[in-house]
Amino acid sequence: MPPGGAGAPAARGRVLAFDLGERRIGVAVSDSDRLLAMPRGVIERSGDRAADRRAMAGAVTEAAAVEVVVGLPLSLDGSVGAAAQAVLDELAELAAVLGVPVHTVDERYTSVQASRLRRSAEAPLAARPVGAVRDASRARRRPAGARRRGRAALDDSAAAIILQSWLDAGGRPPAGSGRH
């Protein structure tokens, strides 16, 4: 099915969103009533695009999704730059294996929004007095792998923001987005 799908979006059924990154693919899913988007995790890039497409198709099947939304990283001026073109190229391949309508949504600010949400969620922990932590120097150190887990959390949160914007627009791309 061509990107953008055919006809009007289904009124009910889960929608899956992908935030296509170079190292990870953020995944989010809606409830069947299409009211709420929830982060679902990440798919680590394998270096094999066919394997990555199979993993994404597996996620669609597992979630019983009837549509897919993919973030399109347009340039700040709204034009299609190199990053957006790479997503569009991958989308053409992906749409052929998914078997469900695929839509794009402008994702220019989703990583920034996800980062802000994460920081605000962590703010109460950061505001704790030093005495609340046994060893203040340990409190500042990040455990091995924490940065990687943090980026993964941003990737699936960004996918949830992409999906929520699409859901809030009634299953249509928000203003400034294109349908591809």
Backbone as CSV, one residue per row, in Angstrom:
resi,resn,N_x,N_y,N_z,CA_x,CA_y,CA_z,C_x,C_y,C_z
1,MET,0.847,-1.174,0.000,0.000,0.000,0.000,0.889,1.232,0.000
2,PRO,0.576,2.254,-0.762,1.445,3.418,-0.828,1.433,4.188,0.478
3,PRO,2.537,4.885,0.801,2.538,5.689,2.004,1.354,6.638,1.979
4,GLY,0.748,6.806,3.146,-0.409,7.677,3.231,-1.678,6.880,3.219
5,GLY,-1.595,5.633,2.770,-2.758,4.756,2.792,-3.802,5.164,1.788
6,ALA,-4.837,4.365,1.713,-5.923,4.642,0.789,-7.166,4.964,1.581
7,GLY,-7.882,5.984,1.158,-9.158,6.298,1.789,-8.995,6.922,3.158
8,ALA,-10.129,7.046,3.850,-10.156,7.653,5.172,-9.604,6.692,6.210
9,PRO,-9.030,7.228,7.288,-8.529,6.357,8.338,-9.669,5.584,8.993
10,ALA,-9.364,4.390,9.475,-10.357,3.595,10.182,-10.776,4.338,11.443
11,ALA,-12.038,4.191,11.832,-12.560,4.904,12.985,-12.056,4.308,14.290
12,ARG,-11.783,3.022,14.306,-11.324,2.353,15.522,-10.171,1.429,15.184
13,GLY,-9.510,1.002,16.211,-8.384,0.094,16.032,-7.097,0.782,16.415
14,ARG,-6.154,-0.007,16.859,-4.874,0.539,17.302,-4.074,1.115,16.139
15,VAL,-3.335,2.154,16.466,-2.415,2.771,15.518,-1.032,2.668,16.128
16,LEU,-0.059,2.281,15.335,1.322,2.183,15.790,2.092,3.341,15.177
17,ALA,3.019,3.902,15.929,3.870,4.979,15.414,5.323,4.570,15.497
18,PHE,6.079,4.994,14.494,7.519,4.761,14.468,8.234,6.098,14.358
19,ASP,9.278,6.259,15.148,10.204,7.376,15.034,11.495,6.765,14.500
20,LEU,11.723,6.908,13.199,12.835,6.233,12.529,14.146,6.977,12.769
21,GLY,14.975,6.427,13.629,16.289,7.001,13.892,17.371,6.181,13.226
22,GLU,18.582,6.694,13.266,19.705,5.989,12.655,20.103,4.750,13.453
23,ARG,19.990,4.813,14.783,20.407,3.696,15.636,19.234,2.917,16.221
24,ARG,18.133,3.625,16.460,16.958,2.999,17.067,15.698,3.493,16.383
25,ILE,14.653,2.695,16.495,13.338,3.057,15.995,12.422,3.118,17.210
26,GLY,11.967,4.315,17.546,11.036,4.464,18.655,9.670,3.943,18.237
27,VAL,8.997,3.274,19.159,7.689,2.682,18.862,6.685,3.154,19.914
28,ALA,5.490,3.521,19.444,4.386,3.882,20.333,3.121,3.270,19.760
29,VAL,2.124,3.094,20.627,0.865,2.487,20.204,-0.287,3.243,20.840
30,SER,-1.403,3.270,20.131,-2.605,3.894,20.691,-3.487,2.831,21.304
31,ASP,-4.445,3.280,22.100,-5.492,2.371,22.548,-6.433,2.156,21.361
32,SER,-7.319,1.180,21.451,-8.182,0.866,20.303,-9.203,1.966,20.015
33,ASP,-9.477,2.832,21.000,-10.385,3.963,20.770,-9.662,5.181,20.215
34,ARG,-8.343,5.095,20.090,-7.523,6.156,19.512,-7.570,7.458,20.294
35,LEU,-7.532,7.326,21.610,-7.538,8.509,22.453,-6.166,8.819,23.030
36,LEU,-5.387,7.781,23.287,-4.130,7.951,24.004,-2.997,7.184,23.333
37,ALA,-1.867,7.846,23.179,-0.652,7.219,22.656,0.254,6.861,23.810
38,MET,0.822,5.664,23.767,1.701,5.189,24.839,3.018,4.696,24.247
39,PRO,4.143,5.088,24.865,5.430,4.557,24.403,5.425,3.029,24.518
40,ARG,6.045,2.369,23.552,6.057,0.902,23.558,7.466,0.320,23.550
41,GLY,8.473,1.150,23.427,9.846,0.656,23.415,10.561,1.042,22.137
42,VAL,11.676,0.388,21.901,12.467,0.675,20.712,12.850,-0.616,20.013
43,ILE,13.118,-0.469,18.742,13.702,-1.539,17.943,15.117,-1.064,17.626
44,GLU,16.100,-1.819,18.045,17.488,-1.462,17.752,17.754,-1.738,16.270
45,ARG,18.364,-0.786,15.590,18.723,-0.980,14.187,19.737,-2.114,14.095
46,SER,19.555,-2.974,13.098,20.433,-4.129,12.948,21.538,-3.897,11.914
47,GLY,21.386,-2.863,11.094,22.311,-2.660,9.984,21.803,-3.314,8.716
48,ASP,20.715,-4.065,8.824,20.079,-4.736,7.690,18.667,-4.179,7.572
49,ARG,18.436,-3.343,6.551,17.128,-2.677,6.412,15.984,-3.668,6.274
50,ALA,16.216,-4.778,5.612,15.154,-5.784,5.464,14.791,-6.381,6.827
51,ALA,15.806,-6.631,7.659,15.539,-7.158,9.003,14.811,-6.121,9.844
52,ASP,15.178,-4.859,9.695,14.497,-3.792,10.438,13.031,-3.691,10.015
53,ARG,12.767,-3.793,8.719,11.377,-3.760,8.229,10.587,-4.944,8.772
54,ARG,11.220,-6.123,8.827,10.529,-7.300,9.384,10.213,-7.077,10.868
55,ALA,11.141,-6.477,11.598,10.898,-6.198,13.013,9.742,-5.214,13.177
56,MET,9.682,-4.196,12.321,8.585,-3.234,12.391,7.264,-3.895,12.010
57,ALA,7.282,-4.758,10.990,6.063,-5.482,10.604,5.613,-6.386,11.747
58,GLY,6.571,-6.981,12.451,6.234,-7.806,13.607,5.576,-6.985,14.706
59,ALA,6.057,-5.767,14.915,5.459,-4.883,15.921,4.030,-4.512,15.538
60,VAL,3.793,-4.286,14.248,2.441,-3.977,13.765,1.522,-5.161,14.021
61,THR,1.980,-6.353,13.704,1.187,-7.565,13.915,0.931,-7.789,15.401
62,GLU,1.975,-7.669,16.216,1.855,-7.894,17.659,0.850,-6.937,18.298
63,ALA,0.842,-5.679,17.845,-0.069,-4.682,18.403,-1.460,-4.754,17.765
64,ALA,-1.617,-5.574,16.733,-2.866,-5.644,15.974,-3.244,-4.254,15.464
65,ALA,-2.236,-3.519,14.976,-2.456,-2.163,14.483,-3.116,-2.192,13.109
66,VAL,-4.003,-1.232,12.883,-4.691,-1.142,11.598,-4.160,0.015,10.748
67,GLU,-3.323,0.863,11.353,-2.663,1.953,10.639,-1.323,2.220,11.305
68,VAL,-0.447,2.876,10.562,0.878,3.230,11.065,1.120,4.705,10.780
69,VAL,1.744,5.367,11.732,2.148,6.761,11.592,3.665,6.802,11.750
70,VAL,4.323,7.520,10.858,5.786,7.634,10.900,6.139,9.115,10.958
71,GLY,7.060,9.450,11.868,7.521,10.826,11.970,8.374,11.205,10.774
72,LEU,8.115,12.386,10.236,8.862,12.900,9.090,9.667,14.114,9.551
73,PRO,11.008,13.995,9.612,11.837,15.084,10.129,12.082,16.178,9.090
74,LEU,11.073,16.997,8.876,11.207,18.099,7.928,12.219,19.109,8.447
75,SER,12.777,19.903,7.550,13.680,20.986,7.938,12.868,22.039,8.683
76,LEU,13.532,22.913,9.412,12.815,23.930,10.180,11.899,24.784,9.311
77,ASP,12.283,24.978,8.045,11.425,25.775,7.158,10.313,24.937,6.520
78,GLY,10.214,23.670,6.889,9.155,22.807,6.370,9.514,22.055,5.106
79,SER,10.717,22.246,4.605,11.126,21.559,3.382,11.643,20.157,3.683
80,VAL,11.715,19.353,2.638,12.223,17.989,2.755,13.745,18.028,2.564
81,GLY,14.462,17.827,3.661,15.917,17.795,3.616,16.408,16.362,3.524
82,ALA,17.683,16.170,3.783,18.287,14.840,3.667,17.667,13.836,4.642
83,ALA,17.432,14.250,5.893,16.860,13.331,6.887,15.441,12.923,6.501
84,ALA,14.639,13.879,6.060,13.263,13.566,5.655,13.266,12.686,4.409
85,GLN,14.183,12.939,3.488,14.247,12.110,2.285,14.620,10.673,2.627
86,ALA,15.524,10.502,3.585,15.899,9.152,4.013,14.690,8.424,4.590
87,VAL,13.871,9.130,5.386,12.655,8.522,5.933,11.685,8.181,4.809
88,LEU,11.504,9.082,3.855,10.587,8.815,2.736,11.047,7.615,1.912
89,ASP,12.359,7.487,1.721,12.898,6.334,0.994,12.605,5.043,1.759
90,GLU,12.820,5.077,3.071,12.553,3.901,3.886,11.056,3.598,3.950
91,LEU,10.263,4.645,3.956,8.808,4.478,4.010,8.277,3.724,2.805
92,ALA,8.806,4.016,1.649,8.358,3.328,0.437,8.576,1.824,0.576
93,GLU,9.731,1.445,1.127,10.028,0.030,1.341,9.145,-0.555,2.445
94,LEU,8.943,0.204,3.507,8.176,-0.257,4.656,6.709,-0.465,4.311
95,ALA,6.120,0.470,3.588,4.699,0.377,3.237,4.408,-0.895,2.455
96,ALA,5.381,-1.352,1.688,5.186,-2.559,0.887,5.065,-3.816,1.741
97,VAL,5.650,-3.829,2.937,5.616,-5.040,3.767,4.603,-4.979,4.905
98,LEU,4.087,-3.793,5.241,3.196,-3.684,6.390,1.771,-4.145,6.118
99,GLY,1.244,-3.834,4.959,-0.118,-4.237,4.647,-1.183,-3.402,5.335
100,VAL,-0.807,-2.258,5.915,-1.765,-1.329,6.514,-1.430,0.074,6.013
101,PRO,-2.387,1.003,6.065,-2.085,2.376,5.630,-0.964,2.989,6.476
102,VAL,-0.097,3.744,5.813,1.030,4.400,6.474,0.905,5.903,6.233
103,HIS,0.994,6.678,7.321,0.870,8.130,7.258,2.133,8.759,7.810
104,THR,2.442,9.968,7.368,3.572,10.699,7.943,3.051,11.887,8.732
105,VAL,3.823,12.255,9.749,3.499,13.410,10.583,4.779,14.199,10.806
106,ASP,4.679,15.500,10.686,5.803,16.396,10.939,6.315,16.157,12.355
107,GLU,7.587,15.821,12.471,8.157,15.520,13.789,9.243,16.498,14.199
108,ARG,9.233,17.677,13.637,10.341,18.611,13.872,10.669,18.848,15.337
109,TYR,9.707,18.892,16.197,9.987,19.267,17.584,9.730,18.139,18.583
110,THR,9.500,16.922,18.114,9.135,15.845,19.035,10.275,15.444,19.959
111,SER,11.506,15.404,19.480,12.623,15.033,20.355,12.818,16.081,21.443
112,VAL,12.634,17.354,21.090,12.735,18.428,22.080,11.625,18.269,23.111
113,GLN,10.391,18.005,22.653,9.274,17.810,23.577,9.517,16.603,24.482
114,ALA,9.994,15.509,23.923,10.255,14.305,24.713,11.332,14.576,25.756
115,SER,12.364,15.310,25.385,13.432,15.641,26.317,12.905,16.526,27.446
116,ARG,12.067,17.500,27.107,11.483,18.374,28.144,10.597,17.576,29.087
117,LEU,9.782,16.678,28.534,8.919,15.852,29.375,9.751,14.994,30.322
118,ARG,10.822,14.430,29.804,11.676,13.587,30.629,12.330,14.391,31.743
119,ARG,12.837,15.577,31.386,13.461,16.428,32.405,12.452,16.841,33.468
120,SER,11.231,17.164,33.056,10.234,17.579,34.048,9.834,16.407,34.934
121,ALA,9.829,15.197,34.383,9.513,14.019,35.195,10.635,13.721,36.187
122,GLU,11.880,14.037,35.815,13.019,13.794,36.691,13.263,14.937,37.661
123,ALA,12.640,16.095,37.443,12.892,17.278,38.268,12.693,17.025,39.752
124,PRO,11.633,16.343,40.180,11.482,16.119,41.612,12.664,15.344,42.209
125,LEU,13.254,14.423,41.452,14.414,13.679,41.947,15.629,14.585,42.045
126,ALA,15.811,15.442,41.065,16.966,16.328,41.054,16.852,17.385,42.145
127,ALA,15.634,17.724,42.559,15.431,18.765,43.550,15.592,18.254,44.981
128,ARG,15.786,16.942,45.149,15.936,16.403,46.501,17.193,16.965,47.144
129,PRO,17.152,17.224,48.440,18.356,17.700,49.121,19.450,16.637,49.083
130,VAL,20.687,17.076,49.079,21.815,16.159,49.001,21.785,15.171,50.156
131,GLY,21.322,15.577,51.310,21.259,14.693,52.468,20.343,13.494,52.253
132,ALA,19.454,13.585,51.273,18.539,12.481,50.997,19.244,11.346,50.267
133,VAL,20.443,11.617,49.788,21.224,10.608,49.077,22.428,10.289,49.946
134,ARG,22.721,9.012,50.139,23.830,8.624,51.015,25.162,9.220,50.589
135,ASP,25.485,9.076,49.324,26.763,9.547,48.821,26.473,10.511,47.677
136,ALA,26.618,11.799,47.929,26.269,12.811,46.933,27.062,12.639,45.641
137,SER,28.313,12.190,45.726,29.106,12.025,44.505,28.540,10.885,43.657
138,ARG,28.033,9.837,44.301,27.423,8.727,43.552,26.127,9.159,42.899
139,ALA,25.418,10.090,43.513,24.137,10.530,42.977,24.312,11.217,41.636
140,ARG,25.458,11.833,41.400,25.683,12.551,40.154,26.155,11.639,39.027
141,ARG,26.767,10.498,39.379,27.283,9.589,38.358,26.160,8.806,37.720
142,ARG,26.271,8.606,36.436,25.288,7.800,35.728,25.811,6.386,35.626
143,PRO,24.974,5.401,35.920,25.425,4.014,35.780,25.727,3.689,34.323
144,ALA,26.564,2.686,34.133,26.906,2.267,32.768,25.627,1.929,32.018
145,GLY,25.511,2.431,30.810,24.338,2.149,29.979,23.170,3.090,30.224
146,ALA,23.271,3.987,31.208,22.147,4.879,31.518,21.875,5.840,30.369
147,ARG,22.909,6.326,29.726,22.700,7.246,28.608,21.967,6.542,27.475
148,ARG,22.356,5.296,27.198,21.712,4.527,26.136,20.236,4.297,26.469
149,ARG,19.960,3.925,27.729,18.567,3.734,28.148,17.804,5.046,28.076
150,GLY,18.477,6.146,28.421,17.845,7.463,28.359,17.473,7.832,26.939
151,ARG,18.370,7.577,25.990,18.072,7.871,24.579,16.927,6.992,24.090
152,ALA,16.900,5.733,24.496,15.813,4.841,24.092,14.484,5.360,24.627
153,ALA,14.497,5.862,25.869,13.276,6.421,26.442,12.831,7.644,25.650
154,LEU,13.780,8.434,25.178,13.425,9.584,24.344,12.851,9.132,23.009
155,ASP,13.403,8.073,22.436,12.939,7.606,21.129,11.497,7.124,21.177
156,ASP,11.131,6.334,22.183,9.748,5.874,22.219,8.808,6.971,22.714
157,SER,9.314,7.905,23.530,8.494,9.053,23.922,8.233,9.959,22.723
158,ALA,9.244,10.140,21.880,9.059,10.936,20.665,8.026,10.270,19.753
159,ALA,8.073,8.944,19.650,7.078,8.225,18.842,5.674,8.443,19.415
160,ALA,5.561,8.460,20.751,4.258,8.694,21.383,3.760,10.110,21.105
161,ILE,4.661,11.083,21.095,4.273,12.463,20.791,3.817,12.563,19.337
162,ILE,4.532,11.908,18.439,4.143,11.886,17.021,2.733,11.308,16.892
163,LEU,2.520,10.174,17.535,1.220,9.511,17.447,0.122,10.343,18.094
164,GLN,0.402,10.922,19.261,-0.631,11.713,19.932,-1.034,12.917,19.093
165,SER,-0.090,13.546,18.405,-0.440,14.686,17.551,-1.353,14.242,16.412
166,TRP,-1.103,13.060,15.877,-1.948,12.524,14.809,-3.343,12.183,15.352
167,LEU,-3.395,11.570,16.529,-4.683,11.235,17.143,-5.480,12.499,17.463
168,ASP,-4.796,13.503,18.031,-5.470,14.746,18.393,-6.025,15.480,17.179
169,ALA,-5.407,15.265,16.029,-5.886,15.884,14.786,-6.994,15.040,14.161
170,GLY,-7.488,14.059,14.887,-8.588,13.243,14.372,-8.141,12.206,13.357
171,GLY,-6.902,11.771,13.460,-6.404,10.774,12.518,-6.008,11.379,11.197
172,ARG,-5.742,12.684,11.239,-5.262,13.387,10.049,-3.980,14.099,10.445
173,PRO,-3.130,14.368,9.482,-1.913,15.094,9.827,-2.261,16.475,10.377
174,PRO,-1.583,16.926,11.456,-1.825,18.290,11.952,-1.396,19.327,10.930
175,ALA,-1.861,20.535,11.094,-1.492,21.631,10.181,0.025,21.703,10.074
176,GLY,0.507,21.878,8.858,1.948,21.951,8.640,2.547,20.600,8.323
177,SER,1.766,19.547,8.444,2.252,18.201,8.125,1.733,17.804,6.764
178,GLY,2.424,16.904,6.179,1.948,16.361,4.923,1.504,14.939,5.099
179,ARG,0.710,14.480,4.184,0.317,13.077,4.173,1.053,12.467,3.002
180,HIS,1.835,11.470,3.253,2.682,10.901,2.185,2.340,9.459,1.979
